[in-house]
Amino acid sequence: MRRWILMLFILALAGCSESQQEAGFAGLAGVAENDAEVPFLQPGPGDRLIFPDDFGPHPQHRIEWWYLTANLRTEEGEPLGLQWTQFRQAITPRPADAEPPEAADWPLEAAWMAHAAVSFDARHYFAEKLARGDVGHAGAQAQPLAVWLDDWQLEATSESESWRLQLAADGWSYDLSLSINGKPVAHGDNGFSAKSADGEGSMYFSLVDLHIEGTVTLGNETLEVAGKGWFDREWSSQFLKSGQQGWDWFALHLESGDKLMAFQLREEGGGFRSGTWIPEDGEPVALQPSQLRIRPEEPDARGFPRLWRLEVPDYGVSLEISAPPGNYLNDGLYPYWESPVTVAGSHSGEGYMELTGYGD
């Protein structure tokens, strides 16, 4: 999962000791586990979302990310999938209202990493960028929204409820306009999303109804694209619980107009499941673990399941979720699967899935 990817990155960057790596990767990052006078904050069930502040950074929390997936089509109607994620990992906690350190001192209070990918015609393009925080190369702010790592930038435009996402990688790029429809969807308990039966978790909300249009350039070919997007925002001060092996996450746009987010954290003998049913008309519903059934069907040669069964019997949902032909491994420092999917069964549709903890 994205927390797992970012945690590994920061351990490598900060040069943690073997005992620190074991404590961070296998269990929780202790909320008071630092030498600073200011502790890390850990979300809990009583916390609530605050807008627009929560679109910005949370420097007193250990980990957070901004995350976009999109199911687009070219002018010829060909499907094209797209992903962008920016991660922040704190090494030292800092209150949100505190002044950042002087860039000239070359501080290492936080590190940033960004991922981008395009999936088109059975080809998968992936790139990542890394940066030290507080020296001008990477950062985020809530008003007006801006999230950047060098020339990879998500920014609010002068138009109301509109963002622009621009980035260029080696041989490919995209320039997209994102129109926001609807209000943020709070997952779990009014935004607190549990990640185990013991109560570990994060704050988590999504914008589930984005209209996206713009251009994607692959080599010498520039494609006009348009379609749907899903934007996630999440932060915490905890990592995977001891024994949790990986993450399976799905964000689905159904042709009925309904939407579904579901995930499971795998562990020996089962795992922890959660999700949100988002009806076309009505308020989002937090799904309990007992309401969800998530089962892999067909692993590829590396062990990543390409076909899944996902059921929510209480809402008449019985889905077959499949990845298109091709290899959708984001093959960076810490490889994981990120692909568009098609949906069949009780509902048809499309969406995205992310898989970690398989193969090597």
C-alpha positions as CSV (number, residue, x, y, z in Angstrom):
1,M,0.0,0.0,0.0
2,R,1.1,3.6,-0.3
3,R,2.0,3.9,3.4
4,W,4.3,0.8,3.0
5,I,6.0,2.3,-0.1
6,L,6.7,5.6,1.5
7,M,7.9,4.1,4.8
8,L,10.5,2.0,2.9
9,F,11.6,5.1,1.0
10,I,12.2,7.1,4.2
11,L,14.0,4.4,5.9
12,A,16.4,4.2,3.1
13,L,16.8,8.0,2.9
14,A,17.3,8.5,6.6
15,G,19.6,5.5,7.1
16,C,17.7,4.0,10.0
17,S,19.3,1.3,12.0
18,E,18.2,-2.3,11.7
19,S,16.1,-2.1,14.9
20,Q,14.3,1.0,13.7
21,Q,13.5,-0.7,10.4
22,E,12.1,-3.7,12.2
23,A,9.9,-1.5,14.4
24,G,8.7,0.7,11.6
25,F,8.0,-2.0,8.8
26,A,6.7,-4.8,10.9
27,G,4.6,-2.8,13.4
28,L,3.5,0.7,14.2
29,A,5.5,3.8,14.1
30,G,5.3,4.8,17.7
31,V,3.5,8.1,18.0
32,A,6.0,9.4,20.6
33,E,8.9,7.7,19.0
34,N,11.2,10.7,18.4
35,D,13.5,13.0,20.2
36,A,11.6,16.2,19.5
37,E,9.6,18.0,22.1
38,V,6.7,18.0,19.8
39,P,5.1,14.5,19.3
40,F,3.7,13.0,16.2
41,L,-0.1,13.1,16.2
42,Q,-2.1,10.0,15.4
43,P,-5.7,10.2,14.1
44,G,-8.5,8.4,15.9
45,P,-12.2,7.9,15.7
46,G,-13.0,11.2,17.3
47,D,-11.1,13.3,14.7
48,R,-13.0,15.2,12.0
49,L,-12.1,16.5,8.6
50,I,-11.6,20.3,8.1
51,F,-11.9,21.8,4.6
52,P,-10.1,23.2,2.8
53,D,-7.3,22.8,5.3
54,D,-7.0,19.1,5.0
55,F,-6.1,19.4,1.3
56,G,-2.8,20.8,2.6
57,P,0.1,19.2,4.4
58,H,0.0,17.8,8.0
59,P,3.6,18.2,9.2
60,Q,2.8,16.8,12.7
61,H,1.8,13.5,11.2
62,R,4.3,11.0,10.0
63,I,3.0,10.0,6.6
64,E,0.5,11.4,4.0
65,W,-0.2,11.4,0.3
66,W,-2.2,13.0,-2.5
67,Y,-3.3,10.5,-5.1
68,L,-5.1,10.6,-8.5
69,T,-6.3,7.8,-10.8
70,A,-8.1,8.4,-14.0
71,N,-10.0,6.3,-16.6
72,L,-9.7,8.3,-19.8
73,R,-10.4,7.8,-23.5
74,T,-8.7,9.1,-26.6
75,E,-10.7,10.9,-29.4
76,E,-10.8,7.4,-31.1
77,G,-12.4,5.9,-28.0
78,E,-9.4,3.9,-26.9
79,P,-9.1,3.5,-23.1
80,L,-6.1,5.1,-21.3
81,G,-5.3,4.9,-17.6
82,L,-3.4,7.4,-15.6
83,Q,-2.0,7.8,-12.1
84,W,-0.2,10.5,-10.1
85,T,0.8,10.3,-6.4
86,Q,2.8,12.5,-4.1
87,F,4.0,11.3,-0.7
88,R,5.3,13.2,2.3
89,Q,7.2,11.4,5.1
90,A,8.1,13.3,8.2
91,I,11.3,12.5,10.1
92,T,10.7,15.2,12.7
93,P,7.2,16.4,13.6
94,R,6.3,20.0,13.3
95,P,3.0,21.8,14.3
96,A,1.0,23.0,11.4
97,D,1.3,26.6,12.5
98,A,5.1,26.5,13.1
99,E,7.5,28.2,10.7
100,P,9.5,25.8,8.5
101,P,13.2,25.6,9.0
102,E,15.6,27.8,7.0
103,A,16.4,26.2,3.6
104,A,20.0,27.4,3.9
105,D,20.4,25.0,6.9
106,W,19.7,22.0,4.5
107,P,17.1,20.5,7.0
108,L,16.0,16.9,6.9
109,E,12.6,17.1,8.7
110,A,10.7,15.5,5.8
111,A,11.2,13.7,2.5
112,W,9.0,13.6,-0.6
113,M,8.4,11.1,-3.4
114,A,6.2,11.3,-6.4
115,H,5.0,8.6,-8.8
116,A,3.3,9.0,-12.2
117,A,2.1,6.4,-14.7
118,V,0.2,6.1,-18.0
119,S,-1.3,2.8,-19.2
120,F,-2.2,2.7,-22.9
121,D,-2.5,0.0,-25.5
122,A,-1.0,-2.7,-23.3
123,R,2.0,-0.5,-22.5
124,H,2.8,0.9,-19.1
125,Y,4.9,4.1,-18.5
126,F,6.1,4.8,-15.0
127,A,8.4,7.4,-13.4
128,E,9.3,8.5,-9.9
129,K,11.0,11.6,-8.4
130,L,12.5,12.1,-4.9
131,A,13.2,15.2,-3.0
132,R,14.3,16.5,0.4
133,G,11.7,18.7,2.1
134,D,12.0,22.4,3.1
135,V,14.6,23.3,0.6
136,G,12.3,24.4,-2.2
137,H,12.1,21.3,-4.4
138,A,8.9,19.8,-3.0
139,G,5.9,20.9,-0.9
140,A,2.2,21.4,-0.6
141,Q,-0.2,24.1,0.5
142,A,-4.0,24.1,1.0
143,Q,-5.0,27.6,-0.2
144,P,-4.8,27.9,-3.1
145,L,-4.1,24.2,-3.5
146,A,-0.6,23.4,-4.7
147,V,1.3,20.1,-4.5
148,W,4.7,20.0,-6.3
149,L,7.9,18.1,-6.7
150,D,10.2,20.1,-9.0
151,D,8.3,20.4,-12.3
152,W,5.6,17.9,-11.4
153,Q,2.7,20.1,-10.2
154,L,-0.9,19.9,-9.2
155,E,-2.3,23.5,-8.8
156,A,-5.7,25.2,-8.4
157,T,-6.6,27.4,-11.3
158,S,-8.3,30.8,-11.3
159,E,-11.5,29.0,-12.1
160,S,-13.7,27.8,-9.3
161,E,-13.4,24.1,-8.5
162,S,-10.7,23.4,-11.1
163,W,-7.2,22.1,-10.9
164,R,-4.3,21.6,-13.4
165,L,-1.9,18.7,-13.3
166,Q,1.3,18.9,-15.3
167,L,4.4,16.6,-15.4
168,A,7.0,15.4,-17.8
169,A,9.0,12.2,-17.6
170,D,11.5,10.6,-19.9
171,G,9.8,10.4,-23.3
172,W,6.3,11.0,-22.0
173,S,4.2,13.7,-20.3
174,Y,0.7,14.9,-19.6
175,D,-1.1,18.2,-19.1
176,L,-4.6,17.8,-17.6
177,S,-7.5,20.0,-16.4
178,L,-9.5,18.5,-13.5
179,S,-13.0,19.7,-12.8
180,I,-14.4,18.9,-9.3
181,N,-18.0,17.8,-9.0
182,G,-19.6,17.0,-5.7
183,K,-18.3,17.3,-2.1
184,P,-15.5,15.2,-0.5
185,V,-16.5,11.7,0.6
186,A,-15.3,10.9,4.1
187,H,-14.4,7.2,4.5
188,G,-14.9,5.2,7.7
189,D,-16.0,7.0,10.8
190,N,-16.5,10.5,9.5
191,G,-13.0,10.4,7.9
192,F,-11.2,8.1,10.3
193,S,-10.5,4.9,8.3
194,A,-9.6,1.9,10.4
195,K,-6.8,-0.4,9.0
196,S,-7.2,-3.3,11.5
197,A,-9.6,-4.7,13.9
198,D,-7.5,-3.3,16.7
199,G,-8.2,0.3,15.6
200,E,-5.1,1.5,13.9
201,G,-5.9,3.8,11.0
202,S,-5.7,7.0,9.1
203,M,-7.7,10.0,8.0
204,Y,-9.0,9.4,4.5
205,F,-11.3,11.2,2.1
206,S,-11.9,11.2,-1.7
207,L,-13.2,13.3,-4.5
208,V,-14.9,10.6,-6.5
209,D,-16.5,12.6,-9.4
210,L,-13.8,14.4,-11.3
211,H,-14.1,15.3,-15.0
212,I,-10.7,15.3,-16.6
213,E,-9.6,16.4,-20.1
214,G,-6.3,17.4,-21.6
215,T,-3.3,15.8,-23.5
216,V,-1.1,12.8,-22.9
217,T,2.2,12.7,-25.0
218,L,3.8,9.3,-25.5
219,G,7.0,9.7,-27.5
220,N,6.1,11.7,-30.7
221,E,2.4,11.1,-30.3
222,T,0.1,13.5,-28.5
223,L,-3.4,12.2,-27.5
224,E,-6.4,14.3,-26.7
225,V,-8.1,12.6,-23.7
226,A,-11.1,13.0,-21.5
227,G,-12.8,10.9,-18.8
228,K,-13.3,10.3,-15.1
229,G,-11.0,10.7,-12.2
230,W,-10.8,9.7,-8.5
231,F,-8.7,11.7,-6.0
232,D,-7.6,10.3,-2.6
233,R,-6.2,12.2,0.4
234,E,-4.8,10.3,3.4
235,W,-2.6,10.9,6.4
236,S,-1.5,9.0,9.6
237,S,1.4,8.4,11.9
238,Q,1.2,4.6,11.8
239,F,2.5,2.0,9.4
240,L,1.3,-1.5,8.7
241,K,0.3,-3.6,11.7
242,S,2.6,-6.5,12.6
243,G,1.7,-9.5,10.4
244,Q,0.0,-7.5,7.6
245,Q,1.5,-8.6,4.4
246,G,0.1,-6.3,1.8
247,W,-2.8,-4.2,0.4
248,D,-5.5,-4.7,-2.2
249,W,-7.4,-1.5,-3.1
250,F,-10.2,-0.7,-5.6
251,A,-11.9,2.5,-6.7
252,L,-14.8,1.8,-9.1
253,H,-17.0,4.0,-11.2
254,L,-20.2,2.0,-12.0
255,E,-22.4,2.7,-15.0
256,S,-25.4,2.9,-12.6
257,G,-23.9,6.1,-11.3
258,D,-22.9,4.5,-8.0
259,K,-19.3,4.3,-6.9
260,L,-17.4,1.9,-4.6
261,M,-14.1,2.1,-2.7
262,A,-13.0,-1.2,-1.1
263,F,-9.7,-2.4,0.3
264,Q,-8.3,-5.3,2.3
265,L,-5.0,-5.7,4.3
266,R,-3.9,-9.3,4.0
267,E,-2.5,-11.2,7.0
268,E,-2.1,-14.9,8.0
269,G,-5.5,-16.5,8.2
270,G,-7.5,-13.7,6.6
271,G,-7.2,-9.9,6.8
272,F,-9.0,-6.7,7.4
273,R,-11.6,-5.3,4.9
274,S,-13.3,-1.9,4.7
275,G,-14.9,0.3,2.1
276,T,-17.5,2.9,1.2
277,W,-20.6,2.5,-0.9
278,I,-21.4,5.8,-2.7
279,P,-24.8,5.7,-4.3
280,E,-25.7,8.0,-7.2
281,D,-28.5,9.5,-5.1
282,G,-27.9,9.6,-1.3
283,E,-25.2,9.8,1.3
284,P,-22.1,7.6,1.3
285,V,-22.3,4.5,3.5
286,A,-19.3,3.1,5.4
287,L,-19.0,-0.7,4.9
288,Q,-18.1,-3.0,7.7
289,P,-15.7,-5.9,7.2
290,S,-18.5,-8.4,7.4
291,Q,-20.3,-6.6,4.5
292,L,-17.4,-7.1,2.0
293,R,-16.1,-10.2,0.2
294,I,-12.9,-9.7,-1.8
295,R,-11.3,-12.7,-3.5
296,P,-8.5,-13.0,-6.0
297,E,-8.9,-15.4,-9.0
298,E,-6.0,-15.3,-11.4
299,P,-2.4,-14.5,-10.4
300,D,0.1,-13.6,-13.1
301,A,3.7,-15.0,-13.3
302,R,4.8,-12.7,-10.5
303,G,1.9,-13.5,-8.3
304,F,-0.2,-10.4,-8.8
305,P,-3.9,-11.4,-9.2
306,R,-5.3,-9.9,-12.4
307,L,-8.9,-11.0,-11.8
308,W,-10.9,-10.4,-8.6
309,R,-14.4,-11.1,-7.2
310,L,-15.8,-8.3,-5.1
311,E,-19.2,-8.7,-3.4
312,V,-21.4,-6.4,-1.2
313,P,-24.5,-8.5,-0.8
314,D,-26.4,-5.9,1.2
315,Y,-26.4,-3.6,-1.9
316,G,-26.8,-6.3,-4.6
317,V,-23.2,-6.0,-5.7
318,S,-21.4,-9.0,-7.2
319,L,-18.5,-7.9,-9.4
320,E,-15.8,-9.4,-11.6
321,I,-12.9,-7.0,-11.7
322,S,-10.2,-7.5,-14.4
323,A,-7.0,-5.8,-15.4
324,P,-6.3,-5.4,-19.2
325,P,-3.5,-7.3,-20.9
326,G,-0.1,-6.0,-20.1
327,N,2.3,-5.5,-17.2
328,Y,1.3,-2.7,-14.9
329,L,4.1,-3.0,-12.3
330,N,5.2,0.4,-11.1
331,D,8.8,-0.7,-11.2
332,G,10.5,1.9,-9.0
333,L,12.5,1.6,-5.7
334,Y,9.6,-0.4,-4.2
335,P,7.6,-2.1,-7.0
336,Y,3.8,-2.5,-6.8
337,W,0.9,-3.0,-9.2
338,E,-1.3,-0.1,-10.3
339,S,-3.7,-0.7,-13.2
340,P,-7.0,0.4,-14.7
341,V,-9.7,-2.2,-14.5
342,T,-13.0,-3.1,-16.1
343,V,-16.0,-4.2,-14.1
344,A,-18.7,-6.8,-15.0
345,G,-21.3,-8.8,-13.2
346,S,-24.2,-7.2,-11.3
347,H,-22.8,-3.8,-12.4
348,S,-20.6,-2.8,-15.3
349,G,-18.0,0.0,-15.1
350,E,-14.4,0.8,-14.8
351,G,-11.9,2.0,-12.2
352,Y,-8.5,1.3,-10.7
353,M,-6.8,-1.2,-8.5
354,E,-3.5,-1.2,-6.5
355,L,-1.8,-4.3,-5.2
356,T,1.2,-4.6,-2.9
357,G,3.0,-7.4,-1.1
358,Y,3.0,-10.0,-3.9
359,G,6.0,-11.8,-5.5
360,D,9.4,-10.5,-4.4
